[in-house]
Amino acid sequence: MESIAFLGLSLQAWITIATVVSVIIVLMRTRIPPLVVFLAALTVLVTFGIVTEAEGMAGFGSEPVVVHGAFFVVMAGLRGG
């Protein structure tokens, strides 16, 4: 995959750029939940071999991610839903 290059960037770089731009557009234009959008982007990056499965899942176990998730749970409880 590394042998293909356009404008000095590898194919993996272009796939990553396209994925990030797609995530931003989908989050701005649709009502698809962010969790679904980010998991789809992670699936694309793992499928093309840009990140390994371990690298992709490592971020979900980090402390800041868990704290943010806890904030969402508390906010949903405060809203009554």
N, C-alpha and C positions, 0 to 999 in steps of 0.2 A: 504494500500500500504506500510505502514511503517513496517509491520511485516516481510517482505522478506528482508533478508540481505545476502550479499556475500562479503567476505573479509572485514567485518566490515562496509561496506557501504550499505545504503538502496537502494531500487529499484529506488527511485527518484534521488538519487545521480548518479547511473549508467546511467539513462536516460539523465541526464544533461551532464555527461562526454561524452556519445556517441554523443549527439547533438553538443557539442562544437568541438569535433574531426571531425565530419562530415562537419561542417561549414568550418573548416580550409581546409580540403581536397577538398571540392567542390570549394572554392575560389581559391585554388592553381591550380587545374587541369582542370577547365572548364571556359567557357566564360559567364556563367550565371551571370547576374547583381547582385552585392552585395545586393541591396535592396530586390530582390526576395529571396536570400539565407537567409538573416536575418529575413525576414517576415515568411519564412517557418520554421525556427528554433523557432521563437516566437510562431507560431501556434502549433508546437509539444509540447512545454513547457506548453502552456495554455491547450491543449487537455488532457495532462496527469495530470493536476492539480498541477503542480510544481510552477507556478506563476498564480496569478489571472489575470483576464482581466484588472483590474484597474492598477495593478502593471506593466503588460506588456506594456500598452499604456502610462503610466506615463512618461517614458523616452523620448517619442517623443515630449513632450511639454516642455522639459527643455531647458533653454537658450543655452547651448553649442551645442545641436543638431540643433537648429534653425540657429545658427551662421554658423555651418558647411554646412548646407543646402544652406544658402545664398552664401557662398564661391563657392559651386558647380555651382550655377546659374550664378554668375559673371564670373567664369572661362569658362563656356559654351558660354557665350556671347562674351568673348574675343577671343575665338577660332572661332567664327562665326557660331556656330551650336547650 
